[in-house]
Structure formats: C-alpha cells, structure tokens
Amino acid sequence: MQPDLQLTVREETANDAAAVDQVVQEAFGQRDEAEIVVRLRNRNELTLSLVAEVTAAGQQNSLMAGHIAFSPVTIAGQSGGQRWLGLAPVSVAPEFQRQGIGSQLIEAGLERCRGLGAELVVVLGEPGYYSRFGFEPASRFGLENCFGVDEPFRVLVLNGRPEDVPHGMVAYSPAVMGTDVDGTVSG
C-alpha cells in the first residue's frame, strides 16, 4: 500500500451500506456480488461484515477501499449456526487493488471468525491465492459443493480438529445463491 495511506479494518455499520454496495459493484464490474451482500444484510445473515478504509496522511476523511462478508453455510443439510461459515464476497475498489488490502481483510476476517468460535470457513476461489491463508481443498475433508467444482472449493479449519469436520454437501444461504427461501430468483 502507498506509504502515505493508512488502512483501518473495522466492522461494517448501518451507515456503510451504500459505500459497501458501491465498492463491491466496482470491484466486480457488475451488480451480482453487491446483490449477494444486500440479500445477506436484508436476511440478517451477515455473521461478519468488515470494511477497509484508507486515510491519507494528515487527513481526517477516509475512503471505503474494501469489504469482506462471512455468512452461515450448512453441511449435509445440518445447520452449524455460526460455527460453519462461507467467505463471499471479498472486494477491493479498483484503485486500491494489488496493494494487499484484500489480504488484510481476509486475515482480519479469519481472526475475528476464530474469535467468534467458528470451526471452519469455506470459500470458492483461486486456489493459489487462498492457500496463502491456510485454505485447503475441501475434497480432502469430504466436502462437496453445489457448483460442481472441486479445486477452487477450499476450506480452512479455524477451531477444532480437522478430523471432526463433517462430511457432505456444503450449501450456502439462498441469499448467496440468488434465490429466496422458496427457490424463486431474487435480484
């Protein structure tokens, strides 16, 4: 990150919703991921939502630079409450990308999830990137996903023993999948 910028990672507040929406949309160049965050927020399923703000040296006003969301997942049809979480999405505004902000959001998020007592976090993403944080192929733990992909589907055991990870199909919230509880497409 540029030496004249200071980064702060903190929990999202109600006043951050519009800025988070903008950052997520800009990061992905489309609305889909921003809508995931909106649906998770509306369903009160954001177990953890962090924002990254940057402040220039000598300035008091900060800019929203990034966001990360964690929400509950089920395994084999069983709810783990806040013990089993999915990381999605992680977003960094284009002008702040490739400066380590995404990594800092992930590290801070995982540490806070650990503090919340989460046992594991799953993510669907670039294997080389997420392995830096300790994520391993979910298939090693007997976990599958509804997207039908193997290698990009990763898991990190935060608390507990790896051998205690339940086996089966991991399902994200309907809010992540873009459907309502009754299966209709939301948007």
C-alpha positions as CSV (number, residue, x, y, z in Angstrom):
1,M,0.0,0.0,0.0
2,Q,1.1,3.5,-0.6
3,P,3.2,4.8,2.3
4,D,1.1,8.0,2.7
5,L,-2.1,5.9,3.2
6,Q,-3.3,4.4,6.5
7,L,-5.5,1.3,6.4
8,T,-8.2,0.6,9.0
9,V,-10.2,-2.6,9.1
10,R,-13.4,-2.4,11.1
11,E,-16.9,-3.9,11.3
12,E,-19.5,-2.6,9.0
13,T,-22.1,-0.2,10.4
14,A,-25.6,0.7,9.2
15,N,-24.2,3.9,7.7
16,D,-21.7,1.9,5.5
17,A,-24.3,0.1,3.4
18,A,-24.3,2.4,0.4
19,A,-20.5,2.7,0.3
20,V,-20.1,-1.1,0.6
21,D,-22.6,-1.6,-2.2
22,Q,-20.5,0.8,-4.4
23,V,-17.2,-0.8,-3.6
24,V,-18.5,-4.4,-4.2
25,Q,-20.0,-3.4,-7.5
26,E,-16.9,-1.5,-8.7
27,A,-14.6,-4.4,-7.7
28,F,-16.5,-6.9,-9.7
29,G,-17.7,-4.6,-12.5
30,Q,-21.3,-5.9,-12.1
31,R,-24.2,-6.0,-9.6
32,D,-24.3,-9.7,-8.8
33,E,-21.9,-9.8,-5.9
34,A,-23.2,-6.5,-4.5
35,E,-26.7,-8.1,-4.5
36,I,-25.4,-11.0,-2.5
37,V,-24.3,-8.6,0.2
38,V,-27.6,-6.8,0.1
39,R,-29.6,-10.0,0.4
40,L,-27.4,-11.3,3.2
41,R,-27.8,-8.0,5.1
42,N,-31.6,-8.0,4.5
43,R,-31.9,-11.5,5.8
44,N,-29.7,-10.7,8.8
45,E,-27.2,-13.4,7.7
46,L,-24.0,-11.4,7.7
47,T,-22.2,-13.2,10.5
48,L,-19.3,-10.9,10.0
49,S,-19.0,-7.9,7.6
50,L,-15.8,-5.9,7.6
51,V,-14.8,-2.8,5.7
52,A,-11.4,-1.5,4.9
53,E,-10.9,2.3,4.9
54,V,-7.9,4.3,3.8
55,T,-7.0,7.7,5.1
56,A,-4.3,9.9,3.5
57,A,-1.6,11.2,5.9
58,G,-2.7,14.4,7.6
59,Q,-6.4,13.9,6.5
60,Q,-9.4,13.0,8.6
61,N,-11.8,11.8,5.9
62,S,-11.4,8.2,4.9
63,L,-12.4,6.4,1.7
64,M,-14.0,2.9,1.6
65,A,-11.4,0.7,-0.1
66,G,-12.7,-2.8,0.5
67,H,-15.2,-5.2,2.1
68,I,-15.5,-8.8,3.1
69,A,-18.5,-10.9,4.2
70,F,-18.9,-14.2,6.1
71,S,-22.3,-15.9,6.3
72,P,-23.5,-19.3,7.6
73,V,-23.4,-22.5,5.5
74,T,-25.0,-25.9,6.1
75,I,-23.2,-29.2,5.7
76,A,-25.2,-32.3,4.7
77,G,-28.4,-30.4,5.5
78,Q,-27.3,-29.6,9.0
79,S,-27.0,-26.0,10.3
80,G,-23.8,-25.1,12.1
81,G,-25.1,-21.7,13.1
82,Q,-22.0,-19.5,13.3
83,R,-19.7,-22.5,13.5
84,W,-19.6,-23.1,9.7
85,L,-19.1,-20.0,7.6
86,G,-18.7,-19.1,3.9
87,L,-16.5,-16.3,2.8
88,A,-18.1,-14.4,0.0
89,P,-17.5,-11.9,-1.4
90,V,-14.2,-10.2,-0.7
91,S,-14.0,-6.9,-2.7
92,V,-11.4,-4.2,-3.2
93,A,-12.1,-1.0,-5.1
94,P,-10.2,-1.0,-8.4
95,E,-8.0,2.0,-7.4
96,F,-6.8,0.1,-4.3
97,Q,-6.3,-3.3,-5.8
98,R,-2.9,-5.1,-5.7
99,Q,-1.9,-3.2,-2.5
100,G,-2.6,-6.0,0.0
101,I,-5.9,-4.7,1.2
102,G,-7.8,-7.9,0.2
103,S,-5.2,-10.0,2.1
104,Q,-5.6,-7.8,5.2
105,L,-9.4,-8.1,5.0
106,I,-9.1,-11.9,4.8
107,E,-6.6,-12.1,7.6
108,A,-8.7,-9.8,9.9
109,G,-11.9,-11.6,9.0
110,L,-10.5,-15.1,9.7
111,E,-9.1,-13.9,13.0
112,R,-12.5,-12.5,14.0
113,C,-14.2,-15.6,12.9
114,R,-11.8,-17.6,15.0
115,G,-12.7,-15.4,17.9
116,L,-16.5,-15.9,17.3
117,G,-15.9,-19.7,17.7
118,A,-16.3,-20.6,14.0
119,E,-14.9,-24.1,13.4
120,L,-14.4,-23.7,9.6
121,V,-14.7,-21.3,6.7
122,V,-15.3,-22.4,3.1
123,V,-14.5,-20.3,0.0
124,L,-14.9,-20.8,-3.7
125,G,-11.9,-19.0,-5.2
126,E,-8.5,-19.1,-6.7
127,P,-6.6,-22.0,-5.0
128,G,-3.2,-20.3,-5.2
129,Y,-4.4,-17.2,-3.6
130,Y,-6.4,-18.8,-0.8
131,S,-3.8,-21.4,0.1
132,R,-1.7,-18.4,1.4
133,F,-4.2,-18.2,4.3
134,G,-4.2,-21.9,5.0
135,F,-7.2,-22.9,2.9
136,E,-7.0,-26.5,1.6
137,P,-9.0,-28.4,-1.0
138,A,-12.4,-29.1,0.6
139,S,-12.5,-32.6,-1.0
140,R,-9.7,-33.6,1.4
141,F,-12.3,-33.2,4.2
142,G,-15.1,-35.0,2.4
143,L,-16.9,-31.7,1.5
144,E,-18.7,-31.1,-1.8
145,N,-20.4,-28.0,-3.2
146,C,-23.4,-27.4,-5.3
147,F,-21.4,-25.7,-8.0
148,G,-19.8,-29.0,-9.1
149,V,-16.2,-27.7,-8.9
150,D,-13.5,-29.3,-6.9
151,E,-10.2,-27.5,-6.9
152,P,-11.5,-23.9,-6.3
153,F,-13.6,-25.1,-3.4
154,R,-11.5,-24.6,-0.3
155,V,-11.8,-25.0,3.5
156,L,-9.9,-23.7,6.5
157,V,-10.3,-25.3,9.9
158,L,-10.2,-22.5,12.4
159,N,-11.1,-24.2,15.7
160,G,-11.3,-27.8,16.5
161,R,-9.7,-30.8,14.8
162,P,-9.7,-31.4,11.1
163,E,-10.9,-35.0,11.6
164,D,-14.0,-33.6,13.2
165,V,-15.1,-31.7,10.1
166,P,-18.5,-33.1,9.0
167,H,-18.6,-34.7,5.5
168,G,-21.2,-33.9,2.8
169,M,-22.6,-31.2,0.6
170,V,-22.0,-27.6,1.6
171,A,-24.9,-25.3,0.9
172,Y,-24.7,-21.5,1.0
173,S,-27.6,-19.3,2.1
174,P,-30.3,-18.8,-0.5
175,A,-29.1,-15.1,-0.3
176,V,-25.7,-16.1,-1.7
177,M,-27.3,-18.4,-4.3
178,G,-29.5,-15.6,-5.6
179,T,-32.8,-17.3,-4.6
180,D,-35.3,-16.7,-1.9
181,V,-36.2,-19.4,0.6
182,D,-39.0,-20.7,-1.7
183,G,-36.4,-21.1,-4.5
184,T,-37.5,-18.1,-6.6
185,V,-34.8,-16.0,-8.1
186,S,-34.3,-12.7,-6.3
187,G,-32.5,-9.7,-7.5
